[in-house]
Amino acid sequence: MSSHGDPIPMTSSACGPLSGVADVPGDKSISHRSLILGAMCVGETTIAGLLEGQDVLDTGAAMRAFGAEVTDQGGGNWSVRGVGVGGFAEPDQVIDCGNSGTGVRLIMGAMATSPISATFTGDASLNGRPMARVTDPLALFGCQAVGRAGGRLPMTLVGAAEPVPVRYVVPVPSAQVKSAVLLAGLNAPGQTVVIEAEATRDHTERMLAGFGAEISVVETDSGREITLTGQPELRAQHIEVPRDPSSAAFPVCAALIVPGSDVLVPGIGLNPTRAGLFTTLREMGADLTFENERVEGGEPVADLRARYSPDLKGIEVPPDRAASMIDEYPVLSVVAAFADGDTVMRGVKELRVKESDRIEAMASGLRANGVEVEDGPDWWIVTGRGQRGVPGGAVCASHLDHRIAMSFLILGMRSETPVKVDDGGPIATSFPIFEPLMQRLGAKVMRDQV
């Protein structure tokens, strides 16, 4: 089943050139953080361009449950009247975060240093994902967590009545863990310090500074050291959400592999901690250009133009780039299937614990469609078929994972035989306009009759 209803089988078939403008939704990472930080302000934060996918809507509902006023003003415009740092009320009901690992982990951090309790749950996929990576550092503040075996949801958190600041070294690259600790540090006295050996997406640091928190980032021999002074009064803001580079990846990658395509994706956030896919694609020989480069709301933004690229070459993706493109490896593997030679992806064990085991899901589906794939605990290699093309014809399991579903639908746009996914329903969690957007560009993506 999909995360919010019956399965929605979908089929993607080979199509003519894709062309036009792809107006992808707002950035999911920034949308989550806008709602949470807005709820921790005093006053009204206004948000333009919020991603209205189910993941973000679930975060908005959670902020209401903690006492903030979250209002849909229409047209992607929202407002949040916050309760201030440390002002969360104890929710009356279980907090259902649906499919969103980002949502649940950030919300846990935001409430962990308030003297309240909350119980969290999600769909089958989220309830199978590990939460100890967040609850372990939150325990250092004085927060207690009780959940299922293996640190899994449903889980109840009892916030720290007298939180203490912490100094925490993030054991694996994870923006979610880093952000949860920083959000918890907001209501702890003194300075909370987070050290990450490898840089991850830095939206939380940028947005905390924008909301008025005292935060500094310095490079040390141990990595990036982020210091946050607790118990600030955050200032309500107006936030313009840039368009999501992870969503842009799908029309961009489709244009690169479908002959004759020329697609413009405007207003994409190009934060360097998020843009690893586009760097990788250009190294593979992709005809991908950045136009009208600018800065909006403290984030670098540009219009991306992607054209059909018949001479793509397999490369070895640097492992230290993984954090900047961790969500894009599934669709990168689709592009790799149409390149010449091997595309080698290492240092990606985080993919094993995403919404699904994304290495296994993509490897199995690609093999079923005639592509050679090798994989190991933290690596995989796709042997591209180049101009021979991909046979296709398989039914691929989405595993309740929106990015897996969309990646295989992109594969079908260039395969010799249509590619099916067993359930496209999870796509609504992050990219609710995926189908009509791709159809307007010329793709043959449709829901099966059941």
C-alpha positions as CSV (number, residue, x, y, z in Angstrom):
1,M,0.0,0.0,0.0
2,S,1.0,3.6,-0.4
3,S,1.6,5.7,2.6
4,H,-1.9,7.3,2.5
5,G,-4.2,4.9,0.7
6,D,-4.5,2.0,-1.7
7,P,-1.6,1.3,-4.1
8,I,-1.5,3.4,-7.3
9,P,0.2,1.3,-10.0
10,M,1.8,3.4,-12.7
11,T,3.4,2.9,-16.1
12,S,6.0,5.0,-18.0
13,S,6.6,4.5,-21.8
14,A,9.1,5.7,-24.3
15,C,8.3,9.2,-25.5
16,G,9.3,11.9,-27.9
17,P,11.5,14.8,-27.0
18,L,10.7,16.5,-23.6
19,S,10.5,20.2,-23.9
20,G,9.2,23.2,-22.0
21,V,9.4,24.7,-18.5
22,A,9.3,22.5,-15.4
23,D,8.1,24.5,-12.5
24,V,9.0,22.1,-9.7
25,P,7.7,22.6,-6.1
26,G,9.4,24.4,-3.2
27,D,12.4,22.9,-1.4
28,K,11.3,20.2,1.0
29,S,14.2,20.7,3.5
30,I,13.6,24.4,3.7
31,S,9.8,23.9,3.9
32,H,10.1,21.7,6.9
33,R,12.5,24.0,8.7
34,S,10.3,27.1,7.9
35,L,7.4,25.6,9.7
36,I,9.4,24.4,12.7
37,L,11.4,27.6,13.2
38,G,8.3,29.7,12.6
39,A,6.6,27.8,15.4
40,M,9.5,28.5,17.7
41,C,9.3,32.3,17.1
42,V,7.3,35.0,18.8
43,G,5.1,36.6,16.2
44,E,4.0,35.6,12.7
45,T,6.3,34.1,10.1
46,T,5.1,34.1,6.5
47,I,6.2,31.6,3.9
48,A,5.9,31.8,0.1
49,G,6.4,28.8,-2.1
50,L,6.0,26.1,0.6
51,L,6.1,22.6,-0.7
52,E,2.5,21.3,-0.2
53,G,3.5,17.6,-0.3
54,Q,2.2,15.3,2.4
55,D,5.5,15.2,4.3
56,V,5.5,19.0,4.8
57,L,1.8,19.1,5.6
58,D,2.3,16.5,8.3
59,T,5.0,18.7,9.8
60,G,2.5,21.7,9.7
61,A,-0.1,19.5,11.5
62,A,2.5,18.6,14.1
63,M,3.3,22.3,14.8
64,R,-0.4,22.9,15.3
65,A,-0.4,20.0,17.8
66,F,2.4,21.8,19.7
67,G,0.4,25.0,20.0
68,A,1.4,27.1,16.9
69,E,-1.1,28.6,14.6
70,V,-0.4,27.3,11.1
71,T,-2.6,28.7,8.3
72,D,-2.8,28.0,4.6
73,Q,-3.3,31.4,2.9
74,G,-3.6,29.8,-0.5
75,G,-1.3,29.7,-3.5
76,G,1.6,28.2,-1.6
77,N,1.5,31.0,0.9
78,W,1.4,30.0,4.6
79,S,1.7,31.8,7.9
80,V,2.9,30.5,11.3
81,R,2.2,32.3,14.6
82,G,4.7,30.8,16.9
83,V,4.9,30.1,20.6
84,G,8.5,31.0,21.2
85,V,11.6,28.9,22.1
86,G,10.5,26.6,24.9
87,G,6.8,27.4,24.4
88,F,5.6,24.1,23.0
89,A,2.4,22.8,24.5
90,E,2.0,19.1,25.2
91,P,0.0,17.6,22.2
92,D,-3.3,15.9,22.9
93,Q,-2.8,13.3,20.2
94,V,-0.1,11.1,18.7
95,I,2.0,13.0,16.2
96,D,1.8,11.2,12.8
97,C,4.7,12.1,10.6
98,G,3.6,9.9,7.7
99,N,6.6,9.0,5.5
100,S,9.0,11.8,6.6
101,G,12.2,10.9,8.3
102,T,13.2,14.6,8.1
103,G,10.0,15.7,9.7
104,V,10.0,13.3,12.6
105,R,13.7,13.7,13.5
106,L,13.6,17.5,13.3
107,I,10.4,17.7,15.4
108,M,11.9,15.4,18.0
109,G,14.9,17.7,18.3
110,A,12.7,20.8,18.6
111,M,10.6,19.4,21.5
112,A,13.4,17.4,23.3
113,T,14.4,20.3,25.6
114,S,10.8,21.3,26.6
115,P,9.2,19.7,29.7
116,I,6.5,17.9,27.7
117,S,5.9,14.4,26.3
118,A,4.9,13.4,22.8
119,T,4.3,10.2,21.0
120,F,5.4,9.8,17.3
121,T,4.4,7.4,14.6
122,G,4.4,7.2,10.9
123,D,3.5,4.9,8.0
124,A,5.0,1.4,7.6
125,S,8.1,2.7,5.9
126,L,8.9,5.4,8.6
127,N,8.1,3.0,11.4
128,G,10.8,0.7,10.1
129,R,13.5,3.3,10.1
130,P,16.0,3.7,13.0
131,M,15.6,6.7,15.3
132,A,18.4,6.0,17.8
133,R,20.7,8.1,15.7
134,V,18.6,11.1,16.9
135,T,17.4,9.9,20.3
136,D,20.9,9.0,21.5
137,P,22.2,12.6,21.2
138,L,18.9,14.0,22.5
139,A,19.4,11.9,25.6
140,L,22.5,14.0,26.3
141,F,20.3,17.0,26.9
142,G,18.2,15.0,29.3
143,C,15.5,13.8,27.0
144,Q,14.1,10.2,27.4
145,A,12.8,8.0,24.6
146,V,10.8,4.8,24.7
147,G,10.0,3.0,21.5
148,R,10.0,-0.4,19.8
149,A,13.0,-2.7,19.6
150,G,15.8,-1.2,17.6
151,G,14.8,2.3,18.4
152,R,11.9,2.4,16.0
153,L,8.5,4.1,16.0
154,P,6.0,4.4,17.5
155,M,8.0,6.1,20.1
156,T,7.4,8.4,23.1
157,L,9.8,11.2,24.0
158,V,9.8,12.9,27.4
159,G,11.5,16.2,27.0
160,A,14.2,17.4,29.4
161,A,12.8,19.5,32.3
162,E,16.2,21.0,33.0
163,P,18.1,20.6,29.7
164,V,21.9,21.0,29.6
165,P,23.9,22.0,26.6
166,V,25.9,19.4,24.8
167,R,29.0,19.0,22.6
168,Y,28.3,16.3,20.0
169,V,30.4,14.8,17.2
170,V,28.0,13.5,14.5
171,P,29.2,9.9,13.9
172,V,27.9,9.6,10.3
173,P,27.2,12.5,7.8
174,S,23.5,13.3,8.5
175,A,21.9,16.8,8.2
176,Q,18.9,15.3,10.1
177,V,20.9,14.4,13.2
178,K,22.9,17.7,13.1
179,S,19.7,19.7,12.8
180,A,17.9,17.8,15.6
181,V,20.7,18.5,18.0
182,L,20.8,22.2,17.0
183,L,17.0,22.6,17.4
184,A,17.3,20.9,20.8
185,G,20.1,23.3,21.7
186,L,17.8,26.3,21.2
187,N,16.1,25.7,24.6
188,A,19.2,24.6,26.5
189,P,21.3,27.2,28.4
190,G,24.8,28.0,27.3
191,Q,26.4,26.8,24.1
192,T,25.6,23.6,22.2
193,V,28.3,22.5,19.9
194,V,27.9,20.1,16.9
195,I,31.0,18.8,15.0
196,E,30.7,17.1,11.7
197,A,33.7,15.6,9.9
198,E,31.9,15.8,6.6
199,A,29.8,18.8,5.6
200,T,26.0,18.1,5.1
201,R,23.3,20.4,3.9
202,D,23.4,23.6,6.0
203,H,19.9,25.0,5.7
204,T,19.4,24.7,9.5
205,E,22.5,26.8,10.2
206,R,21.6,29.4,7.6
207,M,18.0,29.7,8.7
208,L,18.8,29.8,12.5
209,A,21.0,32.8,11.7
210,G,18.3,34.4,9.7
211,F,15.8,34.0,12.5
212,G,18.2,35.7,14.9
213,A,20.0,32.9,16.7
214,E,23.6,33.4,17.7
215,I,25.3,30.7,15.7
216,S,28.9,30.4,14.3
217,V,30.5,27.9,12.0
218,V,34.3,27.4,11.9
219,E,36.5,24.9,10.1
220,T,38.8,22.9,12.4
221,D,41.0,19.9,12.1
222,S,38.1,17.8,13.2
223,G,35.7,19.2,10.6
224,R,32.9,21.9,10.8
225,E,32.3,23.0,14.3
226,I,28.9,24.7,14.8
227,T,28.3,26.6,18.0
228,L,24.8,27.7,19.0
229,T,24.0,29.9,22.0
230,G,20.8,28.7,23.6
231,Q,17.6,30.4,24.7
232,P,17.4,33.2,22.1
233,E,14.3,35.0,21.1
234,L,13.8,34.1,17.5
235,R,12.4,36.8,15.2
236,A,9.5,36.0,12.9
237,Q,10.6,36.2,9.2
238,H,9.2,36.2,5.7
239,I,10.6,33.2,3.8
240,E,10.8,32.7,0.1
241,V,11.3,29.0,-0.4
242,P,13.5,28.2,-3.4
243,R,12.5,25.3,-5.7
244,D,13.7,21.9,-4.6
245,P,16.9,20.6,-6.3
246,S,16.0,17.0,-5.4
247,S,12.7,17.4,-7.3
248,A,14.4,19.2,-10.2
249,A,16.6,16.1,-10.5
250,F,13.8,14.1,-12.2
251,P,12.9,16.4,-15.2
252,V,16.6,17.2,-15.5
253,C,17.7,13.6,-15.7
254,A,14.8,12.7,-18.0
255,A,15.8,15.4,-20.4
256,L,19.4,14.1,-20.5
257,I,18.4,10.6,-21.6
258,V,15.4,11.2,-23.9
259,P,16.6,12.1,-27.5
260,G,15.9,15.7,-28.6
261,S,14.9,17.0,-25.2
262,D,15.4,20.6,-24.0
263,V,13.9,21.4,-20.6
264,L,14.3,24.6,-18.4
265,V,13.8,24.2,-14.7
266,P,13.7,27.7,-13.2
267,G,14.5,29.0,-9.7
268,I,16.4,26.0,-8.4
269,G,18.2,26.2,-5.1
270,L,21.9,25.5,-5.6
271,N,23.2,25.5,-2.1
272,P,26.6,23.8,-2.4
273,T,25.7,21.2,0.2
274,R,22.8,20.1,-2.1
275,A,24.2,20.4,-5.6
276,G,26.4,17.3,-5.9
277,L,24.1,15.7,-8.5
278,F,24.5,18.5,-11.0
279,T,28.3,18.5,-10.6
280,T,28.3,14.7,-11.2
281,L,26.1,14.9,-14.2
282,R,28.3,17.5,-15.8
283,E,31.4,15.3,-15.2
284,M,29.5,12.5,-17.0
285,G,29.2,14.8,-20.0
286,A,25.7,16.1,-19.5
287,D,24.6,19.2,-21.4
288,L,23.5,21.0,-18.2
289,T,23.8,24.8,-17.9
290,F,23.1,27.3,-15.1
291,E,21.4,30.5,-16.2
292,N,20.4,33.7,-14.4
293,E,22.5,32.8,-11.3
294,R,21.4,34.9,-8.2
295,V,20.9,34.8,-4.5
296,E,17.5,34.7,-2.9
297,G,16.9,34.6,0.8
298,G,20.6,33.8,1.5
299,E,20.5,30.8,-0.8
300,P,22.2,30.6,-4.3
301,V,19.6,30.1,-7.0
302,A,19.7,29.5,-10.8
303,D,17.6,28.4,-13.8
304,L,18.8,25.0,-15.0
305,R,18.7,24.0,-18.7
306,A,19.1,20.3,-19.5
307,R,19.4,19.0,-23.0
308,Y,19.6,15.5,-24.4
309,S,23.2,14.2,-23.9
310,P,23.9,11.2,-26.1
311,D,27.6,10.8,-25.1
312,L,27.3,10.3,-21.3
313,K,30.2,8.4,-19.7
314,G,30.3,6.4,-16.5
315,I,32.5,7.9,-13.8
316,E,33.5,7.2,-10.2
317,V,31.6,9.6,-8.0
318,P,33.8,10.9,-5.2
319,P,32.7,9.4,-1.9
320,D,33.0,12.8,-0.2
321,R,30.3,14.1,-2.5
322,A,27.7,11.7,-1.1
323,A,26.3,14.0,1.6
324,S,25.5,16.7,-1.0
325,M,23.5,14.3,-3.2
326,I,22.4,11.4,-1.0
327,D,18.7,11.6,-2.2
328,E,19.7,11.8,-5.9
329,Y,21.6,8.5,-6.2
330,P,18.5,6.5,-7.3
331,V,17.8,8.8,-10.3
332,L,21.6,9.1,-11.0
333,S,21.6,5.3,-11.4
334,V,19.0,5.6,-14.1
335,V,21.2,8.1,-16.0
336,A,24.1,5.8,-15.4
337,A,22.2,3.0,-17.2
338,F,22.3,5.0,-20.4
339,A,26.0,6.0,-20.1
340,D,29.0,4.2,-21.5
341,G,31.0,2.3,-18.9
342,D,30.7,1.9,-15.2
343,T,29.3,4.5,-12.8
344,V,30.8,3.7,-9.4
345,M,29.1,5.0,-6.2
346,R,30.9,4.5,-2.9
347,G,30.5,5.8,0.6
348,V,26.7,5.6,0.4
349,K,25.7,3.3,3.3
350,E,23.2,5.9,4.3
351,L,21.1,4.8,1.3
352,R,20.5,1.5,3.1
353,V,18.4,3.2,5.8
354,K,16.4,5.8,3.8
355,E,12.6,5.4,3.2
356,S,13.7,2.0,1.8
357,D,17.0,0.2,1.2
358,R,17.6,2.4,-1.9
359,I,20.6,0.4,-3.1
360,E,18.7,-2.9,-3.0
361,A,15.5,-1.4,-4.4
362,M,17.3,0.3,-7.4
363,A,19.7,-2.6,-8.0
364,S,16.9,-5.1,-8.1
365,G,14.7,-3.0,-10.4
366,L,17.5,-2.1,-12.8
367,R,18.5,-5.7,-13.1
368,A,14.9,-6.7,-13.8
369,N,15.0,-4.1,-16.7
370,G,18.2,-5.5,-18.2
371,V,20.9,-3.4,-16.6
372,E,23.9,-4.9,-14.9
373,V,24.4,-3.8,-11.3
374,E,26.9,-4.9,-8.6
375,D,26.4,-3.8,-5.0
376,G,27.9,-4.1,-1.5
377,P,27.2,-2.7,2.0
378,D,28.1,0.9,1.1
379,W,28.7,0.9,-2.7
380,W,27.2,0.0,-6.0
381,I,28.2,0.0,-9.6
382,V,25.9,0.4,-12.6
383,T,27.3,-0.8,-15.9
384,G,25.8,1.5,-18.5
385,R,24.4,0.2,-21.8
386,G,25.1,3.4,-23.8
387,Q,23.5,3.6,-27.2
388,R,22.3,0.0,-26.8
389,G,19.5,1.3,-24.6
390,V,17.7,-0.4,-21.7
391,P,15.2,-3.3,-22.5
392,G,12.8,-2.4,-19.7
393,G,9.6,-4.3,-19.3
394,A,9.7,-5.0,-15.6
395,V,7.3,-4.2,-12.7
396,C,9.4,-2.5,-10.1
397,A,8.6,-2.3,-6.4
398,S,8.6,1.2,-4.9
399,H,8.9,0.0,-1.3
400,L,6.8,3.0,-0.2
401,D,9.6,5.2,-1.4
402,H,8.8,8.3,-3.5
403,R,12.2,8.6,-5.0
404,I,12.3,4.9,-6.1
405,A,8.9,5.2,-7.8
406,M,9.9,8.4,-9.7
407,S,13.3,7.0,-10.7
408,F,11.8,4.0,-12.4
409,L,9.2,6.1,-14.1
410,I,12.1,8.2,-15.5
411,L,13.7,4.9,-16.7
412,G,10.6,4.0,-18.6
413,M,10.7,7.2,-20.6
414,R,13.7,5.8,-22.6
415,S,13.3,2.1,-22.2
416,E,12.5,-0.1,-25.2
417,T,9.5,-1.6,-23.3
418,P,7.3,0.3,-20.7
419,V,8.4,0.2,-17.1
420,K,5.8,-0.2,-14.3
421,V,5.9,0.6,-10.6
422,D,3.7,-1.2,-8.2
423,D,2.7,1.9,-6.3
424,G,3.2,5.5,-7.2
425,G,1.2,6.8,-4.3
426,P,4.2,7.8,-2.2
427,I,5.2,10.4,-4.8
428,A,2.6,12.7,-3.3
429,T,4.8,13.0,-0.1
430,S,7.4,15.1,-1.9
431,F,6.4,15.9,-5.5
432,P,2.6,16.0,-5.7
433,I,2.6,17.5,-9.2
434,F,5.1,15.0,-10.7
435,E,2.6,13.4,-13.1
436,P,1.1,16.5,-14.7
437,L,4.4,18.3,-14.8
438,M,6.1,15.4,-16.7
439,Q,3.1,15.0,-18.9
440,R,3.2,18.7,-19.9
441,L,6.8,18.2,-20.9
442,G,5.8,15.3,-23.2
443,A,6.3,12.2,-21.0
444,K,4.0,9.2,-21.2
445,V,3.4,8.6,-17.5
446,M,0.0,7.3,-16.5
447,R,-1.9,5.6,-13.7
448,D,-2.9,2.0,-14.5
449,Q,-6.5,1.0,-14.5
450,V,-7.2,-1.2,-11.6
